[in-house]
Amino acid sequence: MRYITTFLILFLNWLIWSGMFDAFHISLGVISCALVTFLSHDLFFKEKLSYRNIVETVRFIKYIPWLLYQIVLSNIHVAYLVLHPKMPIEPSMVRLETELKKDLSLVAYANSITLTPGTITADIVDRKHYIVHCISKKVADDLLAGDMEKRIAHIFEEAGYKED
């Protein structure tokens, strides 16, 4: 079941992102998705597909629009900083403490930080601390507020998450 689910997820993404629906491109998609599925089927689902996996997937899909909104807001803020005549950029390195425990939630949090313009996860010191480069004090303050961490915790049912 993991093979089929992984293949379908990859192939659906292939179709969406390629935009090519002729026989040649679809056959390339099938071949490459089958190869990737064979090599990495256990990355998506380490255990058998369960209700918890489905709930996490649905929550993550609901998280994506919020993350995209944050990316747009951050783009506007970075553009403001760069285009402002005085360029009020105040770069800093911020040490974030996290309560997240699961590997997948730690990675999702670090990637979400890095995807947001004006921030880069520079280092994961240990499983409880991140070092993040922030372009301005506002960006650092927003990150320290912890909204992103709470949302990631909710997806993966970590400590302090809220029910839907």
N, C-alpha and C positions, 0 to 999 in steps of 0.2 A: 504493500500500500504506500510506503514511503517513497518508493521509486516512482510510482505513478503520480503521486501528489507533487513531488519535486519536479518531475518532467512537465507536468501541466502548468505549474507556476512559471517555470523557466520559458516554456514555449509561448505562453500567453504574453509574457514580457517581450519575447522576441518579436511576436507579431505586432504588438503595440509600438515598440520602439523602431522596428525596421520600416514599417509602413509599406512593405513590398509583399504583394499577395500573388505573385506568379509562381509557377511550379518550381522553378529553379531556386528561388529564395526560400520558399517554404520547405523544400527538401534540405537545403543547407541548414535551416532552423531546426528541423527534426534531427538531423545528424549531430549538430553541435550541442543541442540540448540533451540528446541521449548520451553523448559522451560526457558532458558535464554532470549529468545526473548519475551516471555510473561512477564517476570519480568522487563526487561530493554529496551523495544523497543523505549522508548522516549529518551534514551541517545544518540543514533546516530542521530536521526532526531527529534528535538524539534518541528519543524513546518512541514507542508506538504512538500513533496519532490518538489523541485523547480529547476529551471535552476541554481540558485546561489549555491545550495547544490551540484549539479553535478560539477560545475566549481571548487568549493573548494575541492571536492574529487579528481578530476583530478590533481589539483595543489599539493595537499598533496602527491599523488602517485608520482608525479615528484620530490618532495622534498626528498623522502625516499632515492634514490640513492646518493644524495648529502650528506645527513646525514650519511649514511653508509660509504662513502668516508672519511668524517671527523672523524668518529669513528676509521677507519683503521689508518689514519694519527696520531691521538691521541694515539692509542695503540703503534705505533712505537716510538713516542716521550716519552711516559711513560716507555717503555722498555729501551730506551736509557738512561733515567735518572736513572733507577734502576740498569742497568748493567754497567754504567760508574764507573770507579774506585773511583772517588771522590763523586759520588752520588750528583750532583748539584741540589738538590731539594730545592726550596725556597717556602714553603707553605705560602699562604696568603688568607685573606678573602677580597673579592672585593664586593663593593656595585655597582650594576648595576641599572641604571635608564632606564625605558622602556616607550615607547609611546603606547604600546599595550593596548587595552581597553576591548576587548571581553574576556569572561571567557575561551573559548576554545583556543584562541590564547595565553593567559597567561599560561595555563596549558601545551600546546604544547611546548612553549618556555622553561619553567622550566624542562619539561621532556627531551627535546633535550639537554639541558645543562647537566643534570644528566647522560644521556646515553653516553655522550662523556667522555672517560677516562681522568682522571686528573682534573675533575670538578664535584662538587656536589652542587646542589641548596640547601643551608642550611636553608634558610628562605625567605618567601615573606613578607616583612615588611608591605607594603601596596600595593595597586594596581599599584604603579609606581616604586617600588624598590625591587630588589632581593639581597640577601646576598649569594654569591657563594664562596665556598672554591676551590682554584686553587692550583695545585701542584707545579707550577713554574711561573716565570714572563712571559715567552713566552705564556703559556696557558692563563694567565690573559689578556695579550695584545691582543691576538687573539679574546678573548671573548669581550673585550671592543671595538674592531673594529666594532662590530655590524652587521656582515654579516648574522649571524643566525637570529637575530631579524628582519632584512629586509626581509629575505625569509619567515619567519612566517607571517609577516605583509602582504606580497604579497598573501599568501595563503588565508588569511581571509579578504582581502581587507581593511586593517587597514590604518591609516594615513601614508603617505609617500611610499606607495607601487608603484611598476612599473607595467605597463601592459605587457602581454606576448609579 
